[in-house]
Amino acid sequence: MPTLVKQLRGIGGCTQPVRLDGHRVEHAVDARTGEIGRVLRRLDSASLPAGNLLVPCKNRRATRCPACAETYRRDTFHLITAGLRGGKGTPDTVTRHPKVFATFTAPGFGAVHNRPTDRRGAVRTCRCGLLHDADDDSLGTPLDPTTYDYEGAVLWARVLGPILDSRAHTFVFGEQLDVRPIRSADFDGTSELTERAVASYIAKYATKGAEATTGALDRPLKFLAELALLGLSDHARRMVRTAWKLGAIKELGHLRLRAWAHMLGFRGHFSTKTRRYSTTLGALRNARAEWRRAQASPDVVGETETTLVLSHWVFAGMGLSAAEAWLATTLAPAPGTEGEPTHD
């Protein structure tokens, strides 16, 4: 049992780990002659208490795996922060660069339920005649679904000017635009938008997908008939059906709308950046993995030796057994396995 506890702690609370069969062998190699020498370490999945090597799923969606999503959120915070302040391989001279936080909005595809405000900021009644609460599920949904442009909503930002059923679609951003300068972290007043605030804001939404804002799905559909078994809102159901319908059109085949219908047709990354902006999520993950390996088994090669790693792994499934899941719920992530410290 203690060895199983150690293995489960190593996945940092992941609820859907990837199970791998295989092995990994590390040999010492003479750096001068290239001769392969003694075995330094050996890992065989059959000898592990779970019967497989367990690897965190690394899913960024909080609805799929809260633990891995939290690691993704923290990594995103550090990635954004490094580009604004420096660090993680980025020079601190970036602090002298002009920086803005620009918010663009999507265009309107039809009248929706909302919370309009007057000049003093007081909330007024919606066009439906109701005064919606801030957490009302109907906010953002169409006032009249029969006239709402669902095709345009699915295709927006994916295709430029497609003509479907003799109707042309024009894709532009909405009229609302908010551009605010980002100040140094030295400014902590409420009137300043700081680098920390920007990084925290973006990281907060890094783990949320369409399922968090529209009540859609967090995994693909195999058949459209599955919708009947899922508790989706009418608006989300119409969006999914529209993506599925458009996915059957040959001219739109390259968009793979059926494969991404659960994401309302959107298959882009949560975030993109230039290669020179900052570090990468991969670099952060590799640094964390190297640190863990060093803590688990310090380097034992000689001064004139290097290391040769031979490994072979195959997919064996996902998830935990009932007993493993029960034990995992009783464990808190071990120090050093739960991701980077929180900075927001």
N, C-alpha and C positions, 0 to 999 in steps of 0.2 A: 504493500500500500504506500509506504513513503516514497518509493521510486515513481509510482504513478502520480502522486501528488506533485512531485518535482516536474514531471513531464507536462502535466496540465497547467502548472504555473508558468511554464515556459511559453505557452501560447497567449499569455497576457489577457485571459478572460474571453477569448474568441469563442463564440457559440457555435460556429459552423466551420471548424478547421478542415483543411484539406488533408486527407490521409494518403501517405505515400509508402510504397513498398520499394525496397532497394538497399543500397549500401553506399558508404563513403569511406575511403581509405586514404590516409595521408602518409606519404613516404618521405624520409629524409633523402636529399640528393646532394652529392658532392658538387659544390659550385664550380670547382676547377675541372673535374673530369666528366661530370654529368652522370656519374654512376649512381644508380638507384640503390639506396641502402635500407636501413631498418624501417619498420613500420612505427610511426609515431602515434597514430590514433586510428581506431577502427570503429565504425558505427554500422550496425546491421539492424534493419527495421524489425526483424523477427525477434531480436533480443530486447526490444523496448517493451515496457509494461503494457502499453496500449496495443501492441502488436503491429503498429505502424508508426512511421514518423508523422507527427502532427505539426502542421504549418498553419499559421493564422491565415484566414481567408482574405484579409486586406480589403474587404468591401468597404467603400466609403459611406454607404447609406446607413444611417442610424436605425432605420426600420429593419434592416437585415442583420446587422451585427453592431451593437452599441460600442463594444470595446474597440474593434478595429476602426470604426468611424471616429472615435475619440482620438485615436492615434493619428488618423488622417487629418483631423481638425488641427491638432497641435503642430503637425508637420507643415500644414498650410500656413499657419500663423508664422512659423519661423521662416518659411520661404518668402512670404510677403515682407516680413520685417527685414530680412537680409537685403532685399532690393531697395528698401527705403533708408536703412541705417548703415548697411554694411555688415560684415561678418559672414561666417560659413563660406569663406572663399571670395566674398565680394568686398572690394575696398571701401573704407569708410568715406572716401571722397564723394560717394553717391549722395551724402547728406547735403551737398551743395547744389545738387541738381534741382531744377524747378519741378514740383510735383502737384498734380491735381487729382481729385477724386470725382470722376465724371459719371453721372447716372443718365442713361438713355432709356426711354420707355418704348414699349411696343405700341403700334398703332391700334386704333379701335376697330373691332370687327362687328360692332353692334352695341346697342345700349345695354349696360349691365347694372346690377344693383351696386350702390356705392354709398359712401358717407360724405356728401358734399359739405363744405364749410363756407361761412360767410366771411366778410373782410376782417372780422374780429376773431376768427378761428372757431366760432361756435358751429357745432354739427347741425346740419339741417336734414329735413326728411328726404328720402330717396324719391325718385320719380314714381316708384311703385306706391308711394303714400305712407311708407313706414319709416321709422327712425331706427336704423339698424344699430345693434351693438357692435363693438369693435371685433368681436370674435364670432359674428354671425356667419354661418357656413354659406349663406346665399351671396355674400359679397363677392363681386367679380364674375358672377354667373349671369347669363343673359336675362333681360327682362322678357324678351320674346324669343325663345329658342328657334321658332320656325323661320325667323328672319335673320338670325345670327349667321355670320359668314364662317362656318366651321372649316370649310376648305381653305380659306385664306389664313385662318388661325393655325392650322396644321402646317401649311406650306411656308408661312412667313419665315424669312431669313434662311430658307433652305433652297429656294429656286427663284431666279430673277425673271419676273414677267412670264410665267407659263400660261398658256391658253387652254382651258379645260371646258368642254361642252360649249364651245363658241364664246366663252366669257374670259376676258383677259384679267389677270391678277397683277396688281402693282404693289411692290413691297418697299416700304419706307419705314423709318422710325417714327414714333409718335411725336406730338408737338411739345411735350414736356421734357425739359432738359435742365439738369442741375450740375453745375461745375463749381467745385469748391477747392481752394488751395489747401494742400496738406502742410501743416506747420511741423516744426521740430518737436521731438518728444519733450523738450524743455517747456513747451507751452501746455499747461494742464488746465487752463481755464475752460469754462463751459462754452466760450465763444470761439474756441480754436478747435479745428479738426486735426488731431494728432496722428502721428504714424502708428502708434499703438492702437488707437481707436479704429483706424482703417483696417489694419491687419486682423484685429479681433472681429470686426464686422464681416469681412470676407470669409474668415475661417469658420464663423458661426454658420454660414449658409453652405459651407463646403460639403456637409454631410446630409444636406436635404435635396431631394429630387422632386420631380413633379408630383409624387405621391404625397408630399408634405404640403403643397400649396393648392392642389386641385383635387385631392382625394383619389388620384389615379393609382397605378400599380407600381411595385418596386421590382418586378420580375417579368420576363417576356411571356407572351401568350403563344400557345401552340395552335389553338383553334379559337375562332371567334366565339364559338358556342360557350366557351368558358365564362364569358361575361355574365351569363345568366346565373352563375353560381357565386358571383362576386358582389359584395355590397358596395358598389360604386354609386356616386351621385349621378343624376341624370345628365348633368353637364359633362362630367368626365367620361361617362359611357358614350355620349355622342361624339366626343373628341376621339376616343379610341376607335369607334366604328368608322369615323371619317378617315382616320389614318389607314385603317384596314382596307377600306374601299379604294382609296387613292393608291394604295400599294399594289393593286391589281392592274393599274394603268401602265402599259409598256413603257411609255415615255418617261415615267417616273421610277422605273425599276431600279435605277442606280441609287435611289434614296433609301431603299430597303425599309419602306414605311411600315410594312407588316412586322418585320423583325423588331421595330422600335415603336410599335403602336402603344405599348405600355407606357412609354415616355412621351406620348402624344406626338410621335413622329420625330422628336429631337434626339439625335444620336451624337451630338458634339460633346467635347470634354467640358467638365465644369469650369476649368480655367485654362488659359493658354498664355504664354509669355515668350519674349524673345530669349534666345539662348544666353544673351549677355546680361539679362536683367538680374539674375540671382542664382542661387543654387537650384537643385532639382529635388523632387520627391524621392527619386531613385538614389541620389547621393545621400540623402538623410537616412533612408532605410538601410543602405549599405554600411554607413557609419555606425548605426545602432547595432546591426548584426555583427560587425567586427568587434565592437565593444563587448557584446555578450559572449562571443567566442573566446575573447581574451580572458574574460572573467571566469568562464567555465573551465578552460584548459590553457594556462599560460604557455607561451612559446617554449619548446624544448629543443630546438635545433641548435647545432653548434655554430661557432663563428664562421666556419668555412662551408656551411651547409645552407641549402634552400629547401623548399617544400614542394612536393608534387602531390596533387590531389586528384584521385580517381573516384568518380562517383557515377551511379546509375540509379535513377528513380523513376517509378511509373505510378500513375494515378490509381488509387485503390478505393476512392470514395470520399464522402464528405460527412461532417457531423460527428457527434459523440454518441456512444452507446448510452442506454438509460442509466447505467451505473456511473459512467464517466460524467454524464451531465449532472447527476445528483451530486457527485463529489465536487465538480467544478463550481457549483453554486455556493459551496461552503468555503471556497478559497478566495482570498484577496490577491491581486497580482503581486508577485514578489518584487522587491525593489530592483529597479533597472529594467523591468520587463513591461512596464505599463506606458511606455512612451516618454516623451520629453516633459519636463515640468510645465505646469500651466503658467502662462505669463499674461493672462488677460482677466 
